[in-house]
């Protein structure tokens, strides 16, 4: 029985061209139409996800080809892909208080997310763990204050009633929570545009910064000739190099050269200070002209002035943004500039200064206006723009005014973060996850394997029970020996992470093999295990050719993303290597050395390879794939595969099935060994994991309850 209709075609984002029956399925055809044999008309197939309630999650292995005796596979089936959420131009709040277009955000960037803290959500800094894009249908969500968001129907935003999708699916009790015009989103509302750093802005910034924190003057100096001569002096001393760098660069653009020097060393209660200075009469005169109060002003000058005086005399702490100074001219220009930019403020007494009382100008409007200030004027010092710990609450009018479908499809983007959310144009936005739609029982080695996934329900709880048995003997566990433990669904289900949390608490050694960049999400756990030699990670890379990757692994992480994952793991102290797999003669084998070189450059400590295996139905699927994507090379590739498999499509025998036999297999083995030695990988081979620290899990009350 075949699940495929004649006239099959390749579907976008899927590797298998057909859906042959599983070898254990019945060959009879049911008399009722349950939807299983409906002809496929769409350009893609939805993924489904079902629980697999197993009594045991640890599998035992007796193959001499594999270097482990125990393994756990959190998922059955394998799909490397994801849903994507938001328009690429959507501004995302970065950890330094600036914004960046979602399309330009990169893995490793520090941004803001949120965490639950009692009754409130609070803003916290987090890291971007992954970044993707795809072309699909989108909707425009318009809020009462004019904020606009463009996102897919599968995206979720935080409302006053919890997380809600942009659109609903199904109907009745199966309908998912979705946005309506009765909902209000959580956040501050649309971000303001950054200022143009034109001449007027730069002059305003230098005026505010130098008048606030610099010294400039002239004095007479007695010379060795016995006469007095005039000397000119300028100095700007700061703790924060960001503002000092900006000032020095912009003075240089005005042909004013300054020298950099250490001003004061750090002490127990004070940070080190650095300074720039000039003593040329021409340069000091130019600086005086640059910081003179203007007779005519522009909006850009006022924005620059506020940025400069904030870097010099401003503060932001406990949700209050203030400027403090005893100079009435400086205070007056602060007030004028705030009015020009439509900010509300109050002037408060700030205590006694050295010569006269200090006045404090405090900005009103809460976090919404504070962020508008930071984005509108763009001060240089990032530590003064930290909103960490502030509550996600606002008086902004963020009610949903309309949800409008957009015509056609467009490129949308998504990121995965450590907090599982981010701030998109001022509202709290969830990482975008696929939602299961329909469930069918029975798997094929074709599209079923890619689209009908099962997850190990209660995996952590079952694992704790197995580790707690008196008869259990601790031996390293391989995570994901059959299918990748970092499926797209793992971003939402957290099955793999829950297993790692159990293993970390019990100090149990674990090895991971993955082709997913999502592994970096768990660096916190992996680095903790690495400190006791309890973990190793191997990242599988098939090809560096984007066209090969697109057709052979259409929904897997890109080779560049996997190499970045190797680098991030290595930098975090996690032992990491790579697996060149599968090696396909006459198609990908020529890339073996390049892959190994790129991996070593990123910090890989070891490397291995596996020859392409074509067991059971997979051989027919691979022949279909070759005929579709490499028709002129198909016969040659299959002849070489048969050459390394003793004349057959597949060799199931222990001892030879992973590397193959014959002259072609020996040539590939020799090339690998030469590259291995040349790159120094032999000396960096992974050490045996430590099994001596294992202790069984605690009582039942300490076990995880994932609530699946």
N, C-alpha and C positions, 0 to 999 in steps of 0.2 A: 504494500500500500504506500502510495506517495501522497504527501500533503501538498504537492506542488501541481499547479495547473499548467498544461502545455503552453508554450509561448512565454516562458519566464523571462524576467529581465532583472538587471541589477537594481537594487533599491538604494537610495541615498543613505549613506551612513551605516550600511550593513555590509558585511564581508561575504556571507554565503549567498549564492544565487538561487538556491533551491532549498526545499524543506523536506528531505526524504524521511521516511518513517524510521523510528527507532527500531533497533534490531530485535527488541523484545516485545514489540507491539503486535497485536493480533492482525491478521491479514484481511479479515472480513470487514465489510462495510455496513454500518448501521443503517437501518431503514429510515431513520429520522434525520432531518437536517438540523444539526446543532450549531451551525455557523462555522464549523471547522473547515469545510471545503469550499467556502465562498471564494470566488475568484478575486484575487488581489487587484484592486484598481488604483490604490493610492501609490504615492512615490516613496512611502516609508511605512514601517511597521512599528506600532507602539510597543513599549516594554511593559510587561506585567511583573508583579512581585508578590510572592505568597510566602507565608510562614512554613518552615519545615521543622516540625516539632520532633526532634530526635532525642532519644534517651541517652545518647552518648555523642560527644563532639570530637573525641580523640580517636584518630584512625591509626592503625599499626601498619608498618611497611616491612616486607621481607625481601625487597629487591636489592641485590648487591650494586645496582647502578646508581642508587640514590643514597646520599650520605646522611640519612636520618632514619630513625625508627618510629617516630611519632609525628603526626601532623594534624592540623585543624584546618578545615575549609569552611569559613563562615558563610559562603554562598555556593549554590549549585547553579551552573550556567555562568556565562561571562559576557558582560556588555561594557565596553569602554566608551562612554559618551555622557552627555548631560543636557539638561535644559538650560536655556540662557534667558537672561531677564531684561536687561535695561539698555536703552539707547546709549551709544558710545560717548555722546557729548554730555551726558549727565555728570554734573560735578560731584565728586566724592570728597568728604572731609578727611584730610590727611592729618597725621599725628602732630605735625608742626603748626596746625591751625590754618594752613592754606587749603586750597581745593585743587583737584586735578580731574580731568575728564576720565570717565570710567575706562574708555578705550586705551588710555595711556597709563593706567595703573599697572604695576608689575609685581610679580611674585617676590615676596620679601619686603615690600613696602610696608611702612608702619602707618596705620590709619586708625580712625575711631570706630568702635562698635559699642555695644551696650551689654550690661550684665544685670541680672535681677538681684536686688539687695533689699530684702524685706518686702515692704509694700511698693518700693520704687524700682525703676530701672535707672541705672546711672551710666554715664559715658565713660568708657575706658579705652585705652590704646590696645590695639591688636595688630596682628600681622596678616598680610595677604599670603595665602597658601597655594592658591591656584588661580588661573585667569584664562577664560575661553571666549569664543564668539561663534555665532551661527546666524544664518539668515532664516527668519520666520515671521509670522504675523505678529502685529503689535497693536497696542491700545494707548490712547492718550488719556491720562487721568488729570483733570483740572480741579484744583482746590479753590476754596472761597477767597483766599488771599491772592489768587492769581498764580500760585505755584503750579507748574506743569511737569508731569512725569510721563515718560514713554516706556512701556514695559510689555512683556508678553503676558498672555492670560494666565500662565502658570506662576508668575511672580507673586510674592507675598509682601505686604506692608504691615507694619504694626499700627493697629487702631486702638481706640479706647476700649474695645471689646476683644482684644487679642489679635493674633496674626490672621490675616485674611488674604486669599488669592484675589487677583484682579478680576477673574471671571469664575463662575461656577460651572460644574459639569454634572452630568447625570441629572436626577431629579428626586424628589421625596427625601427619604432618610439618608440616601447615599450622596446627596448633594454636598459639596465641600463648602466651607465658609468662604464667602466672597464679598467684595466691596459693593456697597450700595450708597446712594446719596444720603443715607441716614448715618453714615460712618464719619468719624473724624480721625485723621492720621496723627501719629505722635511725632513730635520733633519741633523744629524752630521755624520751618517754612523756608522758602527759596533763598539760596545763597546770593549775596551781592556779587557783582562783577568786580574783578581786580582793576586797580587804576592803571592808566597808561603811564609808564615810567619815562615821560618826556622831559624836556629841559626844565619846565616849570616845576614839575614834581621833584626833580632832583635838587633844584635850588631850595624848594621848600623843606625838603628832608634835611639838607645840610644846615639850613638856618635853625631848624628845631633841635637837631642833635648837638650842634656846636654851641649854640646859645645855652642849651640845657646842661651840657657836661664838659665843654671845652674851655680853654683859657687862651686869650689872645691879647697882646699888648706890645708896648715899646718901653725901653728903659735905656739909661746911659751906663756905659761900662768903661771903667778906667783902664786904659791900655798901657802896655809896657813902655810906650813913648812918652808917658806922662800926661796924656790928654784924655778927655772924655769923648766917647763916640757912641752914636745911637745903635741899639741892638733891637732886633725884631724877634718876636717869639709867638709860636702857636703850638698848642698841645691838646690832644684829645685822648683821654685815658678811660678805658672801659674794661669790664670783666668779660663781656660777651663779644667774641670775635666776629660774629655775623654782622653786627652794626659797624664795627671797626673796618671790616673788609669792604662793606658797602661804601662807607665814607671815603676810604682811601681810593677806591676805584673811581668814584664819581668826582673826587677832587682831581684825579689824574686826567679825567676826560675834560676838565677845565684848565688843563696845562699846569696844574699845581702839583709839584712833586713833594712827597712827604717820606720820612724815614720811619721804619717800624722799630720799636724797642720795648724791652720789658720795663714796666713801671714799678710794680711792687710784687713781691713773692707772696705765695699763699701762706696763710696762717691758720691757726686752729678754728677761728671764727670768721675768716674772710678768704674769698677766692683770689687767685692771682689776677693781676691787672696788666694789660698791655696797652701801648699807646702809639700814636703816630704824631710826628712833629715836623715843624718847618721853621727855619730861621732866616730865610732869604727875604729881604724887604719886598721884592716883587711878589713872592708867593703869599706872604702875610697880607699884603695889600689886596691881592686877588681874593683871598678868603674873606676879608672884611667886606668886599663888594658883594660876594656871593650871599653872605648872611645878613645883609642890610634889610631892614624892614621895607617891604615894597610899597610904592605909591599906588600901583594898580595890581590887583590880584586876580587869580583865576581859580577855578575849582581844583585844578591839578595842584597848584601851589599849596592850597589849604590841605589837601589830602597828604601831600608830602610833608608839610609842616607838622601835622598831627602824628604821622608815622615817626618823624625824627624826635619830637619832644616826648612821645611815648617811650621810644627806645632809651631816651636820656633820663626822663623824670617820671615816667608812668609806671604803674603797677597793676597787677591783676591777681587777686587772691580772694578765696572764699566768696566767689561770685560777684566781686566788686571791682570795677575798672575805674582807676583814679589817676589824676595828674596832680602833683604837688610841687609848688614853687613859691618863693617869696618875692619874685620879680613881677610887679604889676603889669608891665608890658607883656611879658611872656604869658601870664594868666589871661590878659585881654585878648591876645591873638588866639589862644586856645579856645576861648569862648566864641570868638568870631568864626573860627574855622568850623567848630561843631555846628553852629547855626547854618553856615553855608551848606554843610552836608546833611542838614535836617536831623541832627541828633538832639535829644533832650538831655538836660543836665541840671545839676544843682551845684552851688559853690558853698563849701563848708569851711569852717576854721580848722586849721591843722596843727595848731600849737605854735610855739616860739621858734623862730629861726635864729641864725647867727646875728643878723643885723636888724631884721624886721619880721613880723609874723608871717607864717606860712599859710597859704590858702590851698584848698583842695577842690579840684573840679571832679565831680563824680558823675559818670554816665548813667542814665536811667534806661529802663526797658528790659532788664534781665538778659539772659543768655542770647535771646534772639538779636537784640541790639548790639551786644558785645561781639557776636560773630559778624554782624554787618559792619561793625567798626573795623575788625581785623581784616576783613576781605576788601572793604572799600579803601582803606588807607595803606594796608600791607606793611606793618612794621617789620623790621629785619629779625628781631630777637624772638626765636621760637619758644623759649621757655616761658615767656610772658603771655603766651597764647594757649596755655594748657587748660583745658576744660574738664580734665579727668575728675571723676567723682561727683560732678553736678547731675542733678536729677533730670530725667527726660520728661520735662513738663514745660508748657509754654502757653501764653495767652494768644498765640497766633491763631488766626481763623483758618484752620486746616480741615474743615469739613469738605467732603467730596461733593463737588458741584456737578461733575459729569464724567462719564467713562465712554469714550468714543473709539470704535474700531477704526484703524487706519487702513487705507487701501494698499493692496499688494503686500509684499514681504520686505523686511529690512534687516540689516545686520544689527544684532543685539549682543550684549556682553554680560558676563557673570563672573564673580569672584567667589572664592571660598576663603573665609577668614577664621581666625582662632575663636571668635565669639559667635560665629555663624550669622553675623549680620554686619551691616555697614550703614553709613549715613549718606543717602543719595539725595542731593538737592534739598537738604534740610529735613528729610523724614527718614525714619528708621526702616531699613530695607533688609529683608531676609535673603540669605543665600538661596538661589533658585533651584528647587529640586523637582525631579519628575514625580508624578503622582500615578500610582497604579490605576489602570482602568478595567480591563477584563482579565479573567483568569481561566485558563484551560489546563487540564491535567494531561500528562503525557508529553514527553520531550523528544524532539528531533535533534540530530546532530547539526542541522542546518540553522535556519533562522530561529527556530524554537530556542536553541542554545543561546542565541544572542538576545532574544526578546522576552523569554518566559523564565524569569529568575525566581529562585527560592532563597530565603535567608534562614539561618539557624535561630529560631525563636528561643529566647531564654538561654542563649549560648553561655553567657557568663555564669548564670546560676547552675547550669548543668556541669560546666567545667569545674566550678568550685566543689561540686559533689564528687566528681571523679578524683580531683586532687586530694580530697579529704579522706579517701579510702585508705585503710591501713596497708593494703597490699600494693599501693601505688609506689612505683620506683621512678624517681626523677631522672629523666633523660631529655635532652633538648627537643623542643617541639618546633616543627616547621609550620609556619603560618602561610597557607595558600599554596600547597603543593599541587593541587589539581586545578583550581580556578583562583583568579586573582583576589586577594583579600580586600583590595581597595576598589571595589566596584563603585560605579556612580551612586548607587543606593546607599553606600556606606556613609556618604556625607550626611544623610538623614537618619539612617538606622543605627549607626555607631556600633554595629556588632563587633567589628574588628577591634575598635577602641575599647569596648567593654571587656573583650578577651585579654587585651594587653594590660588593662588595669588590674585584672585578677592575677595575671602572671607577675606583674610588677610587685603587687602586695605580697605574693608568696615567694618572691625572688627566684622565679623559675626561668631558666634559659630559654630563649626563643630565637628562631631564624625566620626571616621574612624574604619572600621573593615576590616582586611586583613589577608591573609595567606602568603603574599609576603614580602620578606626581602627588596624589593626595597623601602619600606616606609622610610628607613633611608636616602635615597637620599634627601628627603624633610625636613630634620631636621632643616635646616635654617629657613624655614617658620613655621614649627610646634613649634619650641622653641620660636619664636616671639609671636605666638598665645598663647602659654602656659603662658607667663608672665602676660597675662590679663585674665587667666582662660577661654580661648576661644576654647580649643581643648582637646580631649581625643582620645587615640588610643587603640584599642583592637586587639590583634594578635590571630588568630585562630590556635589551635594546636590539631590535631586529635590523634596522636600517637607518641611515641618516638621510636617505633620499625621500623628500616629502611626497613624491608621486607614489613610490612603493608603499610608504606608510599610509597614504590616503586610501589606497585600494585594498591593501593587505590587512591593515588594522585601522579601519576608518573612524572608529570612535575611541581609540586609545589616546593617551597623552602624546604630544609631539616628541620627537627625539630630543629637541632642545629643552623641553620641559623636564624630561627624564634626566638629562645631564645636569640641569639646574638642581634637581632633587638630590643627585649625587653630591653636588657641591655643598648644598645646605646641610645635608646629613654629616658630611665629612667635617664641615666647620663646627658643627655642634658636638663633635667628638664621638659620633656613632660610626662604628666600623662598617664600611660600605664597599661593595664591589659590583661588578656588572656581569651579566650573562648575555652573550651574543647568541640569541635564539629567536626563532629557528634559523639555522644556516641553510640556505637553499642554493644548491650548486647551480652555477651559471646565472644566478639572479641576484643574490645578496652576498655570496661568499667573498667577493672582491672587496667588500667594505669592512671585513673583520679587523684589519690592522687599524684603519681610520677610527673605527668605533672604540677600540682599546686605547688608542692614543688620546682621543677626546676625553674618555673616562678618567684616564690617569691624570690629565690636566685638571680635572674637576675634583680629584682627591680619592679616586677609587683605589682600594688596596689589593684587590684580587680580580681575576676574570676567569670565566669559563665559557663553554659553548655547548650547544646541543644541535645535532643534525635534525633536519626536518623529519618528523614522524607522521605517517599516514595510516593510522589504524582504522579498521572497520569502515564506516561510512565516510570518514574524512578524506580517503583517497579519491572518491568520486567528487566530493565538494572541491577539492584542490584542482582536479582536472578541469572542472567547470570554470574555476577562477582563472586558471592559466589560459583557457580557450577564450575567455572574455577579455582579459587585460594584456596578455602576452601571446597572441595566437602564433606569431612567427617563431617564437622561441619555445613554445609548449612542448613539442616533441623532444627537443634537445634536453630541456630541463628534466623531463620524465625519464629519459634514458640515463642521465647521470644519477638521478635518485635511485633507479633500479640497480645501477652499478654499485652504489654504496650499500644496497640492501640485498645483495646476493641474488640479483636478477628479479626480485619481487618489488612491489610497491612499498612494502613495509616489512621490517624485521622485528618480530616480537620477542626475540630471545634476550634473556638477561646477559649482560656483559658486552653486547654489541649494539643494542637498540638505540643508545644515546649518541654514539659517535660513528657507527657504520663500519664497514669493512671494505677492502679493495684499494686499488691505487688512488682513486679520487679522494676517498676518505683519509688515506694516509697522507696525501699532499696537503689537505686542509689541516690535519693534525700537526704536521711539521710546521706549516706557516704559523699556526697558533702558538706552538712552543717557542719558535724563534722570536715572535713578537712579545711573548710573555717574558722571556729572559731579557730582551733588549729594553723593555720598559721597566725592568726591575720589579715586576709583579711577583716573581718567584720568592723574593726576599720579603715581600709584604703580605704573604698568604695569611688568611685569617687564622687566628688561634682557636683552640678548642674552648667552647663555652664552659663557664663555671657552673657546676651542678651542686656544689657543696653548701650553698647558702639557702637552698630551698627549705621552706617550712610550710606545713599544710595550712589552708585557710582557717579562719576563726570560726566561732559558732554561727549557727544559721542566722542569728539576728544581725550579723555583720555582712551577710551576703547581699549582692546587688539585686535589686528588683527593677528590671528595665521597663516593666509595664507593657510588654508587647501583647 
